[in-house]
Amino acid sequence: MSRCLRLRCPVCGRSSIVGKPFQIKHQCDSCNALFKREEGFFVGAILANVVVTEFVIVAVYVMSLALFASRFQLILGILFSLAVIFPLAFYHHSWSFWLGLDQLIEGLPQAGKEKR
């Protein structure tokens, strides 16, 4: 899972999973592990992003209530900004987490050897 934090291939750890900003490579440059497989595989990465974003928003909300108890406009501004920025900043990590979880459960297939 430490490879996921560093956005590395969950199989070999040698190559980055990121091609360009907001674009995940199709496969690993080193070991040919497939990062993008069947249609709908990415839904798990979206789910991971949404769930972590919601937990972060709730945690910041609780802390904001303690710090800015009566300044509700400020709290709403902070939460709105966080709700827009955090999912974008966490995009690659949510994919990395999802790929790492898939690697732990069933292993990522290699290009040309896809599971049918």
C-alpha distances in whole Angstrom, upper triangle without the diagonal:
4,5,5,7,9,10,10,10,7,10,12,10,14,15,14,14,16,20,22,22,21,20,18,19,20,18,17,19,18,18,19,16,17,15,19,20,23,24,23,19,18,20,16,15,18,18,14,16,19,18,16,19,21,20,20,24,25,23,25,28,28,28,31,33,33,34,36,37,40,39,38,38,36,33,34,33,30,29,30,29,25,25,26,24,21,20,21,19,16,16,14,11,12,12,9,7,10,10,6,8,11,10,9,12,15,13,14,18,19,22,25,24,23,23,27
4,5,5,7,9,9,10,9,12,12,9,12,14,13,14,16,19,21,21,21,21,18,19,21,19,17,19,18,18,20,18,19,17,20,23,25,27,25,22,21,22,19,17,20,20,17,18,21,20,17,20,23,21,20,24,25,24,25,28,29,28,30,33,33,33,35,37,40,39,38,38,36,33,34,33,30,29,30,28,25,26,26,24,21,20,21,18,16,17,14,11,13,14,10,10,13,12,9,12,14,13,12,16,18,16,17,20,21,24,27,26,25,26,29
4,5,5,6,5,7,6,9,9,6,9,10,9,10,13,16,18,18,18,18,15,16,17,16,13,15,14,14,16,14,16,14,17,20,23,25,23,20,19,21,18,16,19,20,17,18,21,21,18,21,24,22,22,25,27,26,27,30,31,30,32,35,35,35,37,39,42,40,39,39,37,35,35,34,31,30,31,29,26,26,26,24,21,20,20,18,15,16,12,10,13,12,8,9,12,10,8,11,13,11,12,16,17,15,14,17,18,20,24,23,23,24,27
4,5,5,6,7,7,10,11,9,12,11,10,9,11,15,17,16,16,16,13,14,16,15,14,16,16,16,17,14,15,13,16,18,21,22,21,17,16,17,15,12,16,16,13,14,17,17,15,17,20,19,19,22,24,23,24,27,28,28,30,32,33,33,35,37,39,38,36,36,34,32,32,31,28,26,27,26,22,23,23,20,17,17,17,15,12,12,9,7,9,9,5,6,9,8,6,9,11,11,12,15,16,14,14,17,18,20,24,23,22,23,26
4,6,8,10,10,14,14,11,13,13,11,11,12,16,17,16,16,17,15,16,19,18,16,18,19,19,20,18,18,16,19,21,24,25,23,20,18,20,17,14,17,17,14,14,17,17,14,16,19,18,17,20,22,21,22,25,26,25,27,30,30,30,32,34,37,35,34,34,31,29,30,29,25,24,25,24,20,21,21,19,16,16,16,13,11,12,10,7,10,11,7,8,11,11,10,12,15,14,15,18,20,18,18,21,22,24,27,27,26,27,30
4,5,9,10,13,13,9,11,10,8,10,11,14,15,15,16,16,14,15,18,17,14,16,16,17,18,17,18,15,19,22,25,26,24,21,19,21,19,16,19,20,17,16,20,20,17,19,22,21,20,23,25,24,24,28,29,28,30,33,33,32,34,37,39,37,36,36,33,31,32,31,27,27,27,25,22,23,23,20,17,17,17,14,12,13,10,8,12,12,9,10,14,13,11,15,17,16,17,20,21,19,18,21,21,22,26,26,26,27,30
4,7,8,12,12,9,10,9,6,6,7,11,12,12,13,12,10,11,14,13,12,13,14,15,16,14,15,12,15,18,21,22,21,18,16,18,17,13,16,18,15,15,18,19,17,18,22,21,20,23,26,25,25,28,30,29,30,34,34,34,35,38,40,38,37,36,34,32,32,30,28,27,27,25,22,22,22,19,17,16,15,13,11,11,7,7,10,9,6,9,11,10,10,13,15,14,16,18,19,17,15,18,18,19,23,23,22,24,27
4,6,9,8,5,7,6,4,6,8,11,14,15,15,14,11,11,13,12,9,11,11,12,13,12,13,11,15,17,21,22,22,19,17,20,18,15,19,20,17,18,21,22,20,22,25,24,24,27,29,28,29,32,33,32,34,37,38,37,39,41,44,42,40,40,37,35,35,34,31,30,31,28,26,26,25,23,20,19,19,17,15,14,10,10,12,11,8,10,12,10,9,13,14,12,15,18,18,15,14,16,16,17,21,21,21,22,26
4,5,6,5,6,6,6,6,9,12,15,16,16,14,11,10,11,9,6,9,9,9,10,8,10,9,12,15,18,20,20,17,16,19,17,15,19,20,18,19,22,23,21,23,26,26,26,29,31,30,31,34,35,35,37,39,40,40,42,44,46,44,43,42,40,38,37,36,34,32,33,31,28,28,27,25,23,21,20,19,17,16,12,12,13,11,8,11,11,8,8,12,12,10,12,15,15,12,10,12,12,14,17,17,17,19,22
4,6,6,9,9,9,9,12,15,18,19,18,17,13,13,14,11,9,12,11,10,11,9,11,10,13,15,18,20,20,16,16,18,16,14,18,19,16,18,21,21,20,22,25,24,25,28,29,29,30,33,34,34,36,38,39,39,41,43,45,44,42,42,40,38,37,37,34,32,33,31,28,28,28,26,23,21,21,20,17,16,13,12,13,11,8,9,10,7,5,9,9,7,9,12,12,9,8,12,12,15,18,17,17,18,21
4,6,9,10,11,11,15,17,20,22,21,19,15,14,14,11,9,11,10,8,9,7,10,10,14,15,19,21,21,17,18,21,18,17,21,22,20,21,25,25,24,26,29,28,28,32,33,32,34,37,38,38,40,42,43,43,45,47,49,48,46,46,44,41,41,40,38,36,37,35,32,32,31,29,27,25,25,24,21,20,17,16,16,14,11,13,13,9,8,11,10,7,9,12,11,8,7,10,10,13,16,15,15,16,20
4,5,8,10,11,15,17,20,22,22,20,16,15,15,12,9,10,8,7,10,9,12,13,16,18,21,24,24,21,21,24,21,20,24,25,22,24,27,27,26,28,31,30,30,33,35,34,35,38,39,39,41,44,44,44,46,48,51,49,48,47,45,43,43,42,39,38,38,36,33,33,33,31,28,27,26,24,22,21,18,17,19,16,13,15,16,12,11,14,14,11,13,16,15,12,11,13,12,14,17,17,18,19,23
4,6,8,9,13,15,18,19,20,18,15,14,16,13,9,11,9,9,12,11,14,13,17,19,23,25,25,21,20,23,21,19,23,24,21,22,26,26,24,26,29,28,28,31,33,31,32,36,37,36,38,41,41,41,43,45,48,46,45,44,42,40,40,39,36,35,35,33,30,31,30,28,25,24,24,21,20,19,15,14,17,15,11,13,15,12,11,14,15,12,14,17,17,14,13,15,15,17,20,20,20,22,26
4,7,10,12,14,17,19,20,18,15,14,15,12,9,8,7,8,11,11,14,14,18,20,24,26,26,23,22,25,23,21,25,26,24,24,28,28,26,28,31,31,30,33,35,34,35,38,39,38,40,43,43,43,45,47,50,48,47,46,43,42,42,40,37,37,37,35,32,32,32,29,27,26,25,23,21,20,17,16,19,17,14,16,18,15,14,18,18,15,17,20,20,16,15,17,15,16,20,20,21,23,27
4,7,9,10,14,16,17,15,12,10,12,10,6,6,6,9,10,10,12,12,15,18,22,23,24,21,20,23,22,19,22,24,22,22,26,27,25,26,30,30,29,32,34,33,34,37,38,37,39,42,43,42,44,46,48,46,45,44,42,40,40,38,36,35,35,32,30,30,29,26,25,23,22,20,19,18,14,15,17,15,12,15,16,13,14,17,17,15,18,21,20,17,14,16,14,15,19,19,20,22,26
4,5,8,10,12,13,11,9,8,11,10,8,8,10,11,12,12,13,11,14,17,21,22,22,19,17,21,19,17,19,22,19,19,23,24,22,23,27,27,26,28,31,30,30,34,35,34,36,39,40,39,40,43,45,43,41,40,38,37,36,35,32,31,31,29,26,27,25,23,21,20,18,17,16,14,10,11,14,12,10,13,15,12,13,16,17,15,18,21,21,17,15,17,16,16,20,21,21,23,26
4,7,10,11,11,9,6,6,8,8,7,9,11,12,11,10,10,8,10,14,17,18,18,15,14,17,16,13,16,18,17,16,20,21,20,21,24,25,24,27,29,29,29,32,34,34,35,38,39,38,39,42,44,41,40,39,37,35,34,33,31,30,29,27,25,25,23,21,20,18,16,15,14,12,8,10,11,9,7,11,12,9,11,14,14,14,16,19,18,16,13,15,14,15,18,19,18,20,23
4,6,7,8,6,5,6,9,10,10,11,13,15,14,14,13,10,12,16,19,19,19,17,14,18,17,14,16,19,17,16,20,21,20,20,24,25,24,26,29,28,28,31,33,33,34,37,38,37,38,40,42,40,38,37,35,34,33,31,29,28,27,25,23,23,21,19,18,16,14,13,13,10,7,10,12,9,9,13,14,12,14,17,17,17,20,22,22,19,16,18,17,17,21,22,21,23,26
4,7,8,6,5,5,9,10,10,10,14,16,14,14,13,11,12,16,19,19,20,18,16,19,19,16,18,21,20,19,22,24,23,23,27,28,27,28,32,32,31,34,36,36,36,39,41,40,41,43,45,42,40,39,37,36,35,33,31,30,29,27,25,25,23,21,20,18,16,15,15,13,10,13,15,12,13,16,17,15,17,20,20,20,23,25,24,21,18,19,18,17,20,22,21,24,26
4,6,5,7,8,12,13,14,14,17,19,18,18,17,14,15,18,21,21,21,19,17,20,20,17,18,21,20,18,22,24,23,22,26,27,26,27,30,30,30,32,35,34,34,38,39,38,38,41,42,40,38,36,34,33,32,30,29,28,27,24,23,23,20,18,18,17,14,14,15,12,10,14,15,13,14,18,18,17,20,22,22,22,25,27,27,25,21,22,21,20,23,25,24,27,29
4,5,8,11,14,16,16,17,20,22,21,20,19,16,16,20,22,21,21,19,16,19,19,16,16,19,18,16,19,21,20,19,23,24,22,24,27,27,26,29,32,31,31,34,36,35,35,37,39,36,34,32,31,30,28,26,25,24,23,20,19,19,17,14,15,13,10,10,12,9,8,12,14,13,14,17,18,17,20,22,22,23,26,27,28,25,23,24,24,23,26,28,26,28,30
4,7,10,13,15,16,18,21,22,20,19,17,14,14,17,19,18,17,16,13,15,16,13,13,16,16,13,16,19,18,17,20,22,21,22,25,26,25,27,30,30,30,33,35,34,34,36,38,35,33,31,30,29,27,25,24,23,21,19,18,17,15,13,13,11,8,10,10,7,7,11,11,10,12,15,15,15,18,20,20,21,24,25,25,24,21,23,23,22,25,26,24,26,28
4,6,9,12,13,15,18,19,17,16,14,11,11,14,16,16,16,15,12,15,16,13,14,17,17,15,18,21,20,20,23,25,24,25,28,29,28,31,33,33,33,36,38,37,38,40,41,39,37,35,34,32,31,29,28,26,25,23,22,21,19,17,17,14,12,13,13,9,8,12,12,10,12,15,15,14,17,19,19,20,23,24,24,22,19,20,19,18,21,23,21,23,25
4,6,9,10,12,15,16,14,13,11,8,8,12,14,14,15,13,10,14,14,11,13,16,15,15,18,20,19,20,23,24,24,25,28,29,29,31,34,34,34,37,39,38,39,41,43,40,38,37,35,34,32,31,29,28,27,25,23,22,21,19,18,15,14,14,13,10,7,11,11,8,9,13,12,11,14,16,15,16,19,21,20,18,15,16,16,15,18,20,18,20,22
4,5,7,9,12,13,11,10,9,7,8,11,14,15,16,14,13,16,17,14,16,19,19,18,21,23,23,23,27,28,27,29,32,32,32,35,37,37,38,41,42,42,42,45,46,44,42,41,39,37,36,35,33,32,30,29,27,26,24,23,22,19,17,18,16,13,11,13,14,11,11,15,14,12,15,17,16,16,20,21,20,17,14,14,13,12,16,17,16,19,21
4,7,9,12,12,9,9,6,5,5,8,11,13,14,12,12,16,16,15,17,20,19,20,23,24,24,25,28,29,29,31,34,34,35,37,39,39,40,43,45,44,45,47,49,46,44,43,42,40,38,37,35,34,33,31,29,28,27,25,24,21,20,20,19,16,14,16,16,12,13,16,14,12,15,17,15,15,19,20,18,16,12,12,11,9,12,14,13,16,18
4,6,9,8,5,5,4,5,7,9,13,15,16,14,14,18,18,16,19,21,20,21,24,26,25,27,30,30,30,33,35,35,36,38,40,40,41,44,45,45,46,48,50,48,46,45,43,42,40,39,37,36,35,33,31,30,29,27,26,23,22,22,20,18,15,16,17,13,13,16,15,11,14,16,14,13,17,18,17,14,10,10,8,7,11,12,12,15,17
4,5,6,5,5,7,7,10,12,16,18,19,17,16,20,19,17,21,23,21,22,25,26,26,27,30,31,30,33,35,35,36,38,40,40,41,44,45,45,46,48,50,48,46,46,44,42,41,40,37,36,36,34,32,31,30,28,26,24,23,22,20,18,15,16,17,14,12,15,15,12,13,16,15,13,17,19,17,14,10,11,9,9,13,14,14,17,20
4,6,6,8,10,11,13,16,19,21,23,20,20,23,23,21,24,26,25,25,29,30,29,30,33,34,33,35,38,38,38,41,43,42,43,47,47,47,48,50,53,50,49,48,46,44,43,42,39,38,38,36,34,33,32,30,28,26,25,24,23,21,17,19,20,17,15,19,19,15,17,20,19,17,20,22,21,17,14,14,11,11,14,16,16,20,23
4,6,8,11,12,15,17,21,24,25,22,22,25,24,22,26,28,26,27,30,31,30,31,35,34,34,37,39,38,39,42,44,43,45,48,48,48,49,52,54,52,50,50,47,46,45,44,41,40,40,38,36,35,34,32,30,28,27,26,24,23,19,20,21,18,16,19,19,16,16,20,18,16,19,21,20,16,14,14,11,11,14,15,17,20,23
4,6,9,11,14,15,19,22,23,20,21,24,23,22,25,27,25,26,30,30,29,31,34,34,34,37,39,38,40,42,44,43,45,48,49,49,50,52,55,53,51,50,48,46,46,45,42,41,41,39,36,36,35,33,31,29,28,27,25,23,20,20,21,18,16,18,18,14,15,18,16,13,16,18,17,13,11,10,8,9,12,12,14,17,20
4,6,9,11,12,16,19,20,17,18,22,21,20,23,25,24,25,28,29,29,31,34,34,34,36,39,38,39,42,44,44,45,48,49,49,50,52,54,52,50,50,48,46,45,44,42,40,40,38,36,35,34,32,30,28,27,26,24,22,19,20,20,17,16,18,17,14,15,18,16,13,17,18,16,13,10,8,5,5,9,10,11,14,17
4,6,9,10,14,17,18,14,16,19,18,17,20,22,21,22,26,26,26,28,30,31,31,34,36,36,37,39,41,41,43,45,46,46,48,49,52,50,48,47,46,43,43,42,39,38,37,36,33,32,32,30,28,26,25,25,22,20,17,18,18,14,13,15,14,10,12,14,12,10,13,15,13,9,6,6,4,6,10,9,10,12,15
4,6,6,10,13,14,11,12,16,15,15,18,20,19,20,23,24,24,26,29,29,30,32,34,35,36,38,40,40,41,44,45,46,47,48,50,48,46,46,44,42,41,40,38,36,35,34,32,30,30,28,27,24,23,23,21,18,16,17,16,13,12,15,13,9,12,14,11,11,14,15,13,10,6,6,5,6,9,9,8,11,14
4,6,10,12,12,9,9,13,13,11,14,17,16,17,20,21,21,23,25,26,26,29,31,31,32,34,36,37,38,40,42,42,43,45,47,45,42,42,40,38,37,36,34,32,32,30,28,27,26,25,23,20,19,20,17,14,12,13,13,9,9,12,10,7,10,12,10,10,14,15,13,11,8,9,9,9,13,13,11,13,16
4,7,8,9,7,8,11,12,11,13,16,16,17,19,21,21,23,25,26,27,29,31,32,33,35,37,38,38,41,43,43,43,45,47,45,42,41,40,38,37,36,34,32,31,30,28,26,25,25,23,20,19,20,18,15,13,15,14,10,11,14,11,9,13,14,12,13,16,16,15,13,10,10,11,10,13,13,11,13,14
4,7,8,6,9,12,12,13,15,17,17,19,21,22,23,25,27,28,29,31,33,34,35,37,39,40,41,43,45,45,46,47,49,47,44,44,43,41,39,38,37,34,34,33,31,29,28,28,26,23,22,23,21,18,17,18,16,13,14,16,13,11,14,15,12,13,16,16,13,12,9,9,10,9,11,11,8,9,11
4,6,6,9,11,12,13,15,17,18,19,21,23,24,25,27,29,30,31,33,35,36,37,39,40,41,43,45,46,46,48,49,47,45,44,43,41,39,39,37,35,34,33,32,29,28,29,27,23,23,25,23,19,19,20,18,15,17,18,14,13,17,16,13,15,18,17,15,15,12,11,13,12,13,13,9,10,10
4,6,8,9,12,13,13,15,17,18,19,21,23,24,25,28,29,30,32,33,34,36,38,39,40,42,44,45,45,46,47,45,42,42,41,39,37,37,36,33,31,31,30,27,26,27,25,22,22,24,22,18,18,20,17,15,18,18,15,15,18,18,15,18,21,19,18,18,15,15,17,16,17,17,13,13,13
4,5,6,8,10,10,12,14,15,16,18,20,21,22,24,25,26,28,30,31,32,34,36,37,38,41,41,42,42,44,42,39,39,38,36,34,34,33,30,29,29,27,24,24,24,23,19,20,22,19,16,17,18,15,13,16,16,13,13,17,16,14,17,19,18,17,18,16,16,18,18,19,19,15,15,15
4,6,7,8,10,11,12,14,16,17,18,20,21,23,24,26,27,29,30,32,34,35,36,38,40,40,41,42,44,42,39,39,38,36,34,34,32,30,29,29,26,24,24,24,22,18,19,21,18,15,15,16,13,10,13,13,9,10,13,12,10,13,16,14,14,14,12,13,15,15,17,17,13,13,14
4,5,5,6,9,10,11,13,14,16,17,19,20,21,23,25,26,27,29,31,32,33,35,37,37,38,39,41,39,36,35,35,32,30,30,29,26,25,25,23,21,20,20,18,15,15,17,14,11,12,13,10,8,11,11,8,9,13,13,11,14,17,16,16,16,14,15,17,17,20,19,16,17,18
4,5,5,6,9,10,11,12,14,15,16,18,20,21,23,24,26,27,29,30,31,33,35,36,36,37,39,37,34,34,33,31,29,29,28,25,24,24,22,19,19,20,18,14,16,18,15,12,14,14,11,10,13,13,9,12,15,13,13,16,18,17,17,18,16,18,20,21,23,22,19,18,19
4,5,5,6,9,10,10,12,14,15,17,18,20,21,23,24,26,27,29,30,32,34,34,35,36,38,36,34,34,33,30,29,29,27,24,24,24,22,19,20,20,17,14,16,17,14,12,13,12,9,8,11,9,6,9,12,10,10,13,14,13,15,15,14,17,20,20,23,22,19,18,19
4,5,5,6,9,10,11,12,14,16,17,18,20,21,22,24,26,27,28,30,32,33,33,34,36,35,32,32,31,28,27,27,25,22,22,22,19,17,17,17,14,11,13,14,10,8,9,9,5,5,8,7,5,8,11,10,11,13,15,15,16,16,15,17,19,20,23,23,20,20,21
4,5,5,6,9,10,10,12,14,15,16,18,20,21,22,25,26,26,28,31,31,31,33,34,32,30,29,28,26,24,24,23,20,19,19,17,14,15,15,13,9,11,13,10,8,10,11,7,8,11,11,9,12,14,14,14,17,19,18,20,20,18,21,23,23,26,26,22,22,24
4,5,5,6,9,10,11,12,14,15,17,18,20,21,23,24,25,27,29,30,31,31,33,32,29,29,28,25,24,24,23,20,20,20,17,15,16,17,14,11,14,15,12,11,13,12,8,10,13,11,9,13,14,13,14,17,18,17,19,20,19,22,24,25,28,27,24,23,24
4,6,5,6,8,10,11,12,14,16,17,18,20,21,23,24,26,28,28,29,30,32,31,29,29,28,25,24,24,22,19,19,19,16,15,16,16,13,10,13,13,10,9,11,9,6,8,10,8,7,11,12,11,12,15,16,16,18,19,18,21,23,25,28,27,24,24,25
4,6,5,6,9,10,11,12,14,15,16,18,20,21,22,24,26,27,27,28,30,28,26,26,25,22,21,21,19,16,16,16,13,11,12,12,9,6,9,10,7,7,9,8,5,8,11,9,10,13,14,14,15,18,19,19,21,21,20,23,25,26,29,29,26,26,27
4,6,5,6,9,10,10,12,14,15,16,18,20,21,22,25,25,26,26,28,27,24,24,23,20,19,19,18,15,15,15,12,10,11,12,10,7,11,12,10,10,13,12,9,12,14,13,12,16,17,16,18,21,21,21,23,24,23,26,28,29,32,31,28,28,29
4,5,5,6,9,10,11,12,14,15,17,19,20,21,23,24,25,26,28,27,24,25,24,21,20,21,19,15,16,17,14,12,14,15,12,10,14,14,11,12,15,13,10,13,15,12,12,16,17,15,17,20,20,20,22,23,23,26,29,30,33,32,29,28,30
4,5,5,6,9,10,11,12,14,16,17,18,20,22,22,23,24,27,25,23,24,22,19,19,19,17,14,15,16,12,11,13,13,9,9,12,12,9,11,13,11,9,12,13,11,12,16,16,15,18,20,20,20,23,23,23,27,29,30,33,32,30,29,31
4,5,5,6,9,10,11,12,14,15,16,18,20,21,21,22,24,23,20,21,19,16,16,16,14,11,12,12,9,7,10,10,7,6,10,10,8,10,13,12,10,14,15,14,15,18,19,18,21,23,23,24,26,26,26,29,31,32,35,34,32,32,33
4,5,5,6,9,10,10,12,14,15,16,19,20,20,21,23,21,19,20,19,15,15,16,14,10,12,13,10,8,11,12,10,10,13,14,12,14,17,15,13,17,18,16,17,21,21,20,22,25,25,25,27,28,28,31,33,34,37,37,34,33,35
4,5,5,6,9,10,11,12,14,15,17,18,19,20,23,22,20,21,19,16,16,17,15,12,14,15,11,11,14,14,11,12,15,15,13,15,18,15,14,17,18,16,17,21,20,19,22,24,24,24,27,28,28,31,34,35,38,37,35,34,36
4,5,5,6,8,10,11,12,14,16,16,17,19,21,20,18,19,17,14,14,15,12,10,12,12,9,9,12,12,9,10,13,13,11,14,17,14,14,17,18,16,18,21,21,20,23,25,25,26,29,29,29,32,34,36,39,38,36,36,37
4,5,5,6,9,10,10,12,14,15,15,16,18,17,15,15,14,11,11,12,9,6,9,10,7,7,11,11,9,11,14,14,13,16,19,17,16,20,21,19,21,24,24,23,26,28,28,29,32,32,32,35,37,38,41,41,38,38,39
4,5,5,6,9,10,11,13,14,15,15,17,17,15,16,15,12,12,14,12,9,12,13,11,10,14,15,13,14,18,17,16,19,22,20,18,22,23,21,22,26,25,24,27,30,29,29,32,33,33,36,39,40,43,42,39,39,40
4,5,5,6,9,10,11,13,14,15,18,17,16,18,16,12,14,15,12,10,14,14,11,12,16,16,13,15,18,17,16,19,22,19,18,22,23,21,22,26,25,24,27,29,28,29,32,33,33,37,39,40,43,43,40,40,42
4,5,5,6,9,10,10,11,13,15,14,13,14,12,9,11,12,9,7,11,11,9,11,14,14,12,14,17,16,16,19,22,20,19,23,24,22,24,27,27,26,29,31,31,32,35,35,35,38,40,41,45,44,42,42,43
4,5,5,6,9,10,10,10,13,12,10,12,11,7,9,11,9,7,11,12,10,11,15,15,14,16,19,19,19,22,24,23,22,26,27,25,26,30,29,29,32,34,33,34,37,37,37,41,43,44,47,46,44,43,45
4,5,5,7,9,10,10,13,13,12,15,13,10,12,14,12,11,14,16,14,15,18,19,17,19,22,21,21,24,26,24,24,27,28,26,28,31,30,29,32,34,33,34,37,38,38,42,44,45,49,48,45,45,46
4,5,5,6,9,10,13,13,13,15,13,10,13,14,11,11,15,15,13,15,19,18,17,20,22,21,21,24,26,24,24,28,28,26,28,31,31,30,33,35,34,35,38,39,39,42,44,46,49,48,46,46,48
4,5,5,5,7,10,9,9,11,9,6,10,11,9,9,13,13,12,14,17,17,16,19,22,21,21,24,27,25,25,29,30,28,30,33,33,32,35,37,36,38,41,41,41,44,46,47,50,50,48,47,49
4,6,5,5,8,9,9,12,10,8,11,13,11,11,15,16,15,17,20,20,20,22,25,24,24,27,30,28,28,32,32,30,32,35,35,34,37,39,38,39,42,43,43,46,48,50,53,52,50,49,51
4,6,6,9,11,12,15,13,11,14,16,14,14,18,19,17,19,22,22,21,24,27,26,26,29,31,29,29,33,33,31,33,37,36,35,38,40,39,40,43,44,44,48,50,51,54,54,51,51,53
4,6,9,9,11,13,11,10,13,14,12,14,17,17,17,19,22,21,21,24,26,25,25,29,31,29,29,33,33,32,34,37,36,36,39,41,40,41,44,45,45,48,50,51,55,54,52,52,54
4,6,5,8,10,8,7,11,12,11,13,15,16,16,18,21,21,21,24,26,25,26,29,32,30,30,34,35,33,35,38,38,38,41,43,42,43,46,46,46,49,51,52,56,55,53,53,54
4,6,7,11,10,9,12,14,13,14,17,18,18,20,23,23,23,26,28,28,28,31,34,32,32,36,36,35,37,40,39,39,42,44,43,44,47,48,47,51,53,54,57,57,54,54,55
4,6,9,9,9,12,14,14,15,17,19,19,21,23,24,25,27,29,29,30,33,36,34,34,38,39,37,39,42,42,41,44,46,46,47,50,50,50,53,55,56,59,59,56,56,57
4,6,6,6,9,10,11,13,14,16,17,18,20,21,22,25,27,27,28,30,33,32,32,36,37,36,37,41,41,40,43,45,45,46,48,49,48,51,53,54,57,57,54,54,56
4,5,5,6,8,10,10,12,14,15,16,18,20,20,23,25,25,26,29,32,31,30,34,35,34,35,39,39,38,41,43,43,43,46,47,46,49,51,52,55,55,52,52,53
4,5,5,6,9,10,10,12,14,15,17,18,20,22,23,24,25,28,31,30,30,33,35,34,35,38,39,39,41,43,43,44,47,47,46,49,51,51,54,54,51,52,53
4,5,5,6,9,10,11,12,14,16,16,18,20,22,22,23,26,29,28,28,32,33,32,34,37,37,37,40,42,42,43,45,45,45,48,49,49,53,53,50,51,52
4,5,5,6,9,10,11,12,14,15,16,18,20,20,21,24,27,26,26,29,31,29,31,34,34,34,37,39,39,40,42,43,42,45,47,47,51,51,48,48,49
4,5,5,6,8,10,10,12,14,15,17,19,20,21,23,26,26,25,28,30,29,30,33,34,34,36,38,38,39,42,42,41,44,46,46,49,49,46,46,48
4,5,5,6,8,10,11,12,14,16,17,18,20,22,25,25,25,28,29,29,30,33,34,34,36,38,39,40,42,42,41,44,45,45,49,49,46,46,48
4,6,5,6,9,10,10,11,14,16,16,17,20,23,22,22,25,27,26,28,31,31,31,34,36,36,37,39,39,38,41,43,43,47,47,44,45,46
4,5,5,6,9,10,10,12,15,15,16,18,21,21,20,23,25,24,25,29,29,29,31,34,34,34,37,37,36,39,41,41,45,45,42,42,43
4,5,5,6,9,10,12,13,15,16,18,21,21,20,23,25,25,26,29,30,30,32,34,35,35,37,37,36,39,41,41,44,44,41,42,43
4,5,5,6,8,11,11,12,14,16,19,19,19,22,24,24,25,28,29,29,31,33,34,35,37,37,35,38,39,39,43,43,41,41,43
4,5,5,5,8,10,10,11,14,17,16,16,19,21,20,22,25,25,26,28,30,31,32,34,34,33,35,37,37,41,41,38,39,40
4,6,6,7,9,11,11,13,16,16,15,18,20,20,21,24,25,25,27,29,30,30,32,32,31,34,36,36,39,39,36,37,38
4,6,7,7,9,11,12,15,16,15,18,20,20,21,24,25,26,27,29,31,31,33,33,31,34,35,35,38,38,36,36,38
4,6,5,6,9,10,13,14,14,17,18,19,20,23,24,24,26,28,29,30,32,32,30,33,34,34,37,38,35,36,38
4,5,5,6,8,11,11,11,14,16,16,17,20,21,21,23,25,26,27,29,29,27,30,32,32,35,36,33,34,36
4,5,5,6,9,10,9,12,14,14,15,17,19,19,21,23,24,25,27,26,25,28,29,29,32,33,30,31,32
4,5,5,8,10,10,12,14,15,16,18,20,21,22,24,25,27,28,27,25,28,28,28,32,32,30,31,33
4,6,8,8,10,12,13,14,16,17,18,20,22,23,24,26,28,26,25,27,28,28,32,32,30,32,34
4,6,5,6,9,10,10,12,14,15,16,18,20,21,22,24,23,22,25,26,26,30,30,28,29,31
4,6,5,7,9,10,11,13,14,16,17,19,20,22,23,22,20,22,23,24,27,27,25,26,28
4,5,5,6,9,10,11,12,14,15,16,18,20,21,19,17,20,21,21,25,25,23,24,27
4,5,5,6,8,10,10,12,14,15,16,18,20,18,17,20,21,22,26,26,24,25,27
4,5,5,6,9,10,11,12,14,15,17,18,18,16,19,21,22,25,25,23,23,25
4,5,5,6,8,10,11,12,14,15,16,15,13,16,17,18,22,21,19,20,22
4,5,5,6,9,10,10,12,14,15,14,12,15,17,18,22,21,19,20,23
4,5,5,6,9,10,11,12,14,13,13,17,18,20,23,23,21,21,24
4,5,5,6,9,10,11,12,12,11,14,17,18,21,20,18,18,20
4,5,5,6,9,10,10,9,8,11,13,15,18,17,15,16,18
4,5,5,6,9,10,9,9,13,15,17,20,19,17,18,21
4,5,5,6,9,9,10,13,16,19,22,20,18,17,20
4,5,5,6,6,7,10,13,16,18,16,14,13,16
4,6,6,4,5,9,12,15,17,15,14,14,17
4,6,6,9,12,15,18,21,18,17,16,19
4,6,9,12,15,18,20,18,16,14,17
4,7,9,12,16,17,14,13,11,14
4,6,9,13,15,12,11,11,14
4,7,10,12,10,9,10,13
4,7,9,6,6,7,11
4,6,5,6,9,12
4,5,6,10,13
4,6,9,11
4,7,9
4,6
4
